[in-house]
Amino acid sequence: MQKLTEMYGMMVFSDHVMKRRLPNNIYEALQKTIQDGSKLNTEVADAVADVMKDWAVELGATHYTHWFQPMTGITAEKHDSFISPTGDGRAIMEFSSSALVSGEADASSFPSGGLRATFEARGYTAWDPTSYAFVRGNTLYIPTAFCSYGGEALDEKTPLLRSMQAINAQALRILRLFGNTKVKTVKPMAGAEQEYFLIDKAMFERRKDLMYTGRTLFGAKSPKGQELDDQYYGAIKPRVSAYMKALDEELWKLGVPAKTEHNESAPAQHELAAVYTTTNLATDHNQLIMEIMQSIAKDHGMICTLHEKPFDGINGSGKHNNWSLATGDGQNLLDPGATPHDNAQFLLFITAVIKAVDEHQDLLRISTASAGNDCRLGSGEAPPAIISVFVGDELFAILDAIENDSHYDAGEKTEMKIGATVLPSFPKDTTDRNRTSPFAFTGNKFEFRMVGAKMSIAKANIMLNTTVAESLRLFADELEKADDFNTALHQLIKRTIKEHKRILFNGNSYGDEWVQEAEKRGLLNLKTTPDALPYLINDKNIELFKQHKVFSKAELQSRYEIGLENYCKLCNIEAITMYKLIRKNVLPAATLHTGEISNAAEHKRKFLGDVDCSYERDTVVRLSELTGDLHHKVELLIHELQKAEDKTDLLEKANHYKDRVQENMLLLRELVDEMELMVSRKNWPFPTYGDLLFSVR
């Protein structure tokens, strides 16, 4: 068996491979581009392209592709062969620097939100040298950005890279104020914990709702769900274990640092977590994880579903985005440290995050907004659609002491002044983790728990990077003008805590009491995607993104429109799927069962005389009532669906889907779920929740 250390990264054009294969001067020039963002000249690009091609061919590659992330939530690729005819009936393997650095893709079918006309098909890809190329199958994958003819971002990577530049610039200003002149870069770091469900393929294929929409539109509760907590961290079933082993090996070959895997709370639910890295790499890795999870599952006779709420009444799937800031020399800026100087710096950075989250609750909520995630948030196993920050009891007490210029008891009374006065060492993990908080400090990083399982983490990290960059910009503007740095620093942190402490909450975010308390505090509760998305294009946010050159006004408008379009399309698909399943499957099954029960009653009376037929009578009466009600309500669904589609204003259309179409779908589901419990298993057309949740062994 191949050693893990030999397997890891074997298909990646990594720094190790580049250092070994590239001439020293080329390697150093490329590293300067990667580390400092300097321009890559043609000579370097030519050398890299030639070596990269030879390396890929040795691994069996015959094609290359520019791998990009359009605004569809998934990745895209167009494969081109290395083969180039010579004119004498032969061919050579060729890969130029121009083919490496840039490409042209047909962008006509990718969402643009009005950034280009439909007939303008050109889209351009540009190599991202900060993310390693890799070989998968017979293809060399080159991570790229994707933009329009006019240079507008048509993808998730471009604004993510811009946001990383923004926070780097502002964080360096802060570090210089603390006397740190050696650090050249500050990078936002991320690590995603990916939840998912595994369903037997044969069962899945009998559920058209799962196939078309990713979630079950019907389904009576199984007698057993997650009540006994026997799935969570339980022994992994052999079939699932074999899948996880194959998944790990494939990911490791591609340099994806898959680290932790276990059973999650719900039956058939599992989790995989990757090791921390820069947000750009973490985003690329998570996209690969989702793709490979789904492809490997099919090899094992299963389907991996990433929908945020595939089963009603069962825990949904999230994606915890762990976020922090690190200097180029490896210092975590959200680590409390062990010295007064480090603690003062730490407190400034953590209050910058608190300020950012409070002032830009809307943007963090938007980064998690989708039709699927709306089904999960606030459902008792996920945070509500209210942003709050958990900092733990000890850090909260420190912040409170600073705000009030009071003493903090850390074993001995210590006056909470920053700078010349000694600040107590603040150890990590001094309080229990709050699993209900949407944005929790976990010792040296923040865990953003609202992101949906199916979503790219790029959106969340773009918002975090940009909003924290804005806090740091305002801090730096103020402190750079100060006559007395320590006094100004103390006053700034004190004022920031006072102005933004409403966002701090250490209690149970799942409780109804918190919803009421959050309203008193003036916090936003944007329950659905149509509620949240309009905030993206308000003047405050347009100016924020323009200030840091992350999005233009046109790019924000496009994302607003794409978000609403996707929401409406998903709701439309779900409604049409429900209508067809009711008409073609549910009503015929209920009618068939009603007829069988009626015939059984007649036979009983015919052969047994005056016998009790109350079961048959009651069943026939109730099923007849249900089928009649279902018939009328499903026609009403189509009526409301048509009204939604007739609307030309995207926000009005989305709100009609939310308020009318989805409301009718909930009523229809109640009727169908009651029918499921009355119709015989032989006649019921779908696998039950029990079948779906417990079929993988």
C-alpha positions, 0 to 999 in steps of 0.5 A: 500500500502506498504511504500516506506521505507519498500519496499526499499532494502527488497530483498537485503542482505544488511549491515542492514540485515547482522548487524541484523542477523550475530554474531558481530564477524562475521559481523566485520570480513566481514566488514573488508574484504569489507572495507580493502580487507582482506582475508575472512576465512572459519569460517566467510564464513560458518557463512555468507553462513548459514545466507544468505541461511536462509534469502533467503529461508524466501523470497521464494528462492529455488535456488542460482546463481553466477551472473557474467558479461562476455565479452558479455555486458550482465550478465550470471547466472546458477541456483542451488537448495538449496535442498540436498537429505538425502538418506532416501527419504527426502531432506534438504536445504543446502548452504555451504561456498564453494558454496557461495565463488566460483563456476564453470561455463561452459565457453566454449561459452563465449568470451575469445579472445584466453585466453583459447582454445574452448575445455577448458570449465572451468570458475570460479566464485568468490564471490564479497562481496563488492556488496550485494547479492539479491533475485529475483524471487525464486533465490538468486543472488550472485554477482561474478567475472569470471575468467579462469582456469589460473586466467585471467579475463573473465569478466568486474567486475574483472578488475573494482575491480583491477582498484579501488584498483589501484586508491585507492593506488595512491590517498592515497599517495596524501592525505598523502602528504597533511597530511591526515593520517586518511583516509584509503580508496579512492573509485571511485564513479559513477552514470549512467543516462540510456536512452531508447526507448519504442515501442509497442510490436505489432509494434516491432514484425513486424520490423524484423530489430529491432528484430534482430539488435536492430535498424531500417535498413530502415525508411523514416522520420516521418512528426513529430519527435522531432522538437517541443521539446514537448517530452522533460520533457513533461507530461508522457503518462499513459501507460509509467507512469504505466511502470515507476511505476512498474520499480521503485518498482522492482528496489527499492526492489532490493536496486537499488536507481532509483531516476529520470525519465523523457521523453527525447528529441526524441518521445518514448525516456525516461531516468532513473537515479540512485543515486551515489554510488561506481563504483562497485555497480553502475555497478551492479545496471546499469546491473540490471536496463537494464535487468529489464527495458526490462522484465517489458516493456513486461509486459506492452505490450511494448519493451524497446530497448537500442540500441544507434541509433534505428532510423535514424534522431532521437536522439539516446540513451546514458548513462551519467557516472558521476564519482568522487573520495570519501574518506572512511569518505565521502569527495568528492575529486573533490569538490572545498571546502571552504578553501585554503588547500582543494582548493590546494588539489582539484586543484591537483586532477582535474589536474590529471584528465585533464592529464589522459584524455589528455594522454589517449584519446584513452582509453576513446574512446575505452571504448565507442566503439561499432558498435551501438555507432558508429552510434550515436557519431557525429550525432548531438545529441551526442559528436563526437568521439573526447575527450575533457574536459569542465571545465567552464569559472571560473575554466578555468580562475583559471587554466589559472591564475595559468599557467601564475602566474597572478592575478585571479579576484574573486571580488578582485585581488588574486595572484594565488599561491598555498600553503601559499598564499590564494586561493579564494573559488571556488563555485560549478556550477558557469557556465552553463553545456555544454551538448555537451561536452563528458567529462564535470566538473559539479561542484563536479564530471565529466560527461562522456557522450560518453558511449552508452546506451547498454554498461556496464559502467564498461569499462568507469570506468576501463579506468577512474580509471586506467588513473587517478591512473597513473597521481596520481602515477606520481604526488606522485613520484615527490612530495614525493621527493620535499624539499619544498612541496608547491613550488613543488606543485605549479610548478607541477600544473602549468606545468601540465596545460600548457602541457595538456590545449589542451584538455580543450574546453568549446565551442560547441562540436557538430560543424564542427568548433570544428572538425577542431580545434581539429585536429589543437590541435593534438587531436585524432578523432577515428570515428569508432570502428576499428579506435579505438581498435588497440590503446588498444594493443600499448606498452604505454597502455600495460605498463600502465595496467601492472603497475597498475595490471589491465590487463595483456598483454594477457587480453588486447589482448583478449579484442582487439580481442573480440571487433573486433569480436563483431563488425564484427558479428554485422555488419554481422547480420545487412547486412544479415537482410537487404538482406533478408528484401529487397529480401523477403519484399521490392522488392515484395511489390514494384513490387506488387504496380507497378502492381496495379498502371499499372492496374489502369492506364489501367482501366482509359484509358479503361473506361475514354478514353484519360485521364491524367495518368501521376501519374501512369506513373511516379510512375511506371517508378520511382519504376521500376528504384528503384527496378532495382537499388535495385536488383543490389545493394543488390547483391553487398552487398552480394558480399562485405559481402562474401569478408569480411567473407573471410578475416582472419585478424580481423582488415582487416575484421572489416575495410572491414565491415566499408568501404565497407559493411556499405557503401553499406547498406547506399545506399540501405537504401536511395533507400528503404526509397524513395520506402516507400514514393511511395508504398501504406500503404496497400502494404508496409510491415513494420510499419513506423517511425510514427507508431513506435514512436507514438504508445505508448500512 
